[in-house]
Amino acid sequence: MNAATPQIGRRRLLAVGTVGAGAAAATLLAGAQDAAASGGSGPVFTDGPGEIVVPYRAFDSRSWPVGQGGGTFLAGQTRTIAVNASVQGPSADHVFLSITVTATTGAGYLTVFPADRPDVPVTSTIDWMGRGQTLSTGLLTRCQVVAGSGLFHQSRIKIHFAGTGQVQVIIDVAATLGH
């Protein structure tokens, strides 16, 4: 690396990535709503409105109880995670997420997909090359909406870890669509 190459710390890179994910979510929501309002043929993701939310932590394997999907991910595991819940009607059928992996002990990748899909897609949402990495990416994904008792509903995704070793996973929600 030469002296003219700017250095960006890991925390700054993650902060920029999170801000970028929020901006991308805002752009997607605005485009979908504008297209729907004008009768245009632009991308319309749902038949309901979108909402940019105050970002919140939907899941953290480091601190969530094992019975609620928490604990270190091991190679080959698939877990179902509730990323959005509503007590006032249907939950979001799409969410814009920030996925972070940390405390990696080997190389691998995560695949994020709707919880009602029976098979794991042959895709990678985020991948890493070895031990001790912390990486983050943004993702717009469809969710399985599960009706609960009364007006309570949940939006669920699955996370599959392929690779070697172990990894911790953090999911933050930046926007919801179709709630």
C-alpha positions in Angstrom: 0.0 0.0 0.0 1.5 3.4 -0.9 1.4 6.6 1.2 -1.4 8.1 -1.0 -3.8 5.3 -0.2 -6.3 6.5 2.4 -6.7 4.3 5.5 -10.2 3.5 6.8 -10.6 1.8 10.2 -12.9 -1.1 10.6 -15.4 0.8 12.8 -15.6 3.7 10.3 -16.1 1.2 7.4 -19.0 -0.5 9.3 -20.5 2.9 10.2 -20.3 4.0 6.5 -21.8 0.7 5.5 -24.7 1.1 7.8 -25.4 4.6 6.6 -25.1 3.4 3.1 -27.6 0.6 3.8 -30.1 3.1 5.2 -29.7 5.4 2.1 -30.2 2.4 -0.2 -33.3 1.5 1.7 -34.7 5.0 1.4 -34.0 5.0 -2.3 -35.7 1.7 -2.8 -38.7 2.8 -0.8 -39.0 6.1 -2.6 -38.8 4.5 -6.0 -41.4 1.9 -5.2 -43.8 4.4 -3.7 -43.3 6.9 -6.5 -43.9 4.3 -9.2 -47.0 3.1 -7.4 -48.3 6.6 -7.0 -47.7 7.6 -10.6 -49.0 4.4 -12.1 -45.6 3.9 -13.6 -43.9 0.6 -14.3 -41.1 1.0 -11.8 -40.3 -1.5 -9.2 -43.1 -2.1 -6.8 -42.1 -4.6 -4.1 -45.3 -5.0 -2.2 -49.0 -4.1 -2.1 -48.5 -2.1 1.1 -46.5 0.9 2.1 -42.9 1.0 3.1 -41.4 2.5 6.2 -37.9 3.5 7.1 -37.7 2.7 10.8 -35.3 3.8 13.5 -32.7 1.0 13.0 -33.1 -1.7 15.6 -31.3 -4.8 16.5 -33.5 -7.7 15.4 -31.0 -10.5 16.3 -27.6 -10.9 18.0 -26.3 -14.5 18.4 -23.8 -13.2 21.0 -26.4 -12.2 23.5 -29.7 -13.9 22.5 -30.7 -17.0 24.5 -30.0 -20.3 22.7 -33.8 -21.1 22.8 -34.4 -18.0 20.7 -31.8 -18.8 18.1 -28.8 -17.3 20.0 -25.4 -18.8 20.5 -22.5 -19.3 18.1 -23.4 -20.6 14.6 -21.7 -23.8 13.7 -20.9 -24.9 10.1 -24.0 -26.4 8.4 -26.6 -24.8 10.7 -29.8 -23.2 9.5 -31.8 -21.0 12.0 -35.1 -19.3 11.7 -35.1 -15.7 13.0 -38.0 -13.3 13.6 -36.9 -9.9 12.3 -40.1 -7.9 12.6 -43.2 -8.3 14.7 -46.5 -6.3 14.7 -49.4 -6.3 17.1 -51.5 -4.1 14.8 -52.0 -6.3 11.8 -49.7 -8.0 9.2 -45.9 -7.7 9.6 -43.5 -6.7 6.9 -43.3 -9.1 3.9 -39.9 -7.6 3.0 -37.2 -6.1 5.2 -34.0 -4.2 4.5 -31.3 -5.7 6.8 -27.8 -5.1 7.8 -26.1 -8.4 8.3 -22.8 -8.5 10.3 -20.6 -11.5 10.9 -18.0 -11.3 13.7 -15.7 -13.6 15.7 -15.1 -15.8 12.6 -13.0 -18.9 13.3 -12.7 -20.1 9.7 -13.7 -19.3 6.1 -17.4 -19.4 5.2 -20.5 -17.7 4.1 -24.1 -17.0 5.2 -27.2 -17.3 3.0 -30.3 -15.3 4.1 -33.7 -16.3 2.7 -37.4 -16.4 3.5 -38.3 -18.8 6.3 -41.0 -20.5 4.2 -38.5 -21.7 1.6 -37.8 -25.4 2.2 -34.3 -25.5 0.6 -31.2 -23.4 1.0 -30.6 -21.2 -2.1 -27.3 -21.7 -3.9 -26.2 -18.1 -3.1 -24.1 -16.1 -0.7 -25.3 -13.1 1.2 -22.0 -12.4 2.9 -18.7 -14.4 2.9 -15.4 -14.2 4.7 -12.0 -15.7 4.2 -10.7 -16.7 7.7 -10.3 -16.2 11.4 -11.0 -13.0 13.3 -13.0 -11.0 10.7 -15.9 -8.6 11.2 -17.8 -7.8 8.0 -21.2 -6.3 7.2 -23.5 -6.0 4.2 -27.0 -4.7 3.4 -29.8 -6.9 2.0 -33.4 -6.5 0.9 -35.2 -9.8 1.4 -38.7 -11.3 1.4 -39.9 -12.7 4.7 -42.3 -15.4 5.7 -45.2 -13.6 7.5 -46.6 -15.8 10.3 -49.9 -15.0 11.9 -50.0 -15.4 15.6 -52.8 -15.2 18.1 -55.1 -12.2 17.7 -53.4 -9.4 15.7 -49.8 -10.5 16.5 -47.8 -11.3 13.4 -44.1 -12.1 12.8 -41.8 -11.7 9.8 -39.3 -14.5 9.6 -36.1 -15.3 7.7 -33.7 -18.2 7.7 -29.9 -18.0 8.0 -27.7 -20.8 6.8 -24.0 -21.0 7.6 -21.8 -22.9 5.2 -18.0 -23.2 5.7 -15.7 -24.1 8.5 -15.5 -23.2 12.2 -17.9 -20.9 13.9 -19.3 -17.4 13.5 -21.4 -14.8 15.4 -24.3 -13.1 13.5 -25.9 -9.7 14.1 -29.0 -8.5 12.2 -30.2 -4.9 12.2 -33.4 -3.7 10.5 -33.3 -0.4 8.6 -36.6 -0.5 6.7 -39.8 -2.6 6.2 -42.0 -3.0 3.2 -45.6 -4.2 3.0 -46.7 -4.0 6.6 
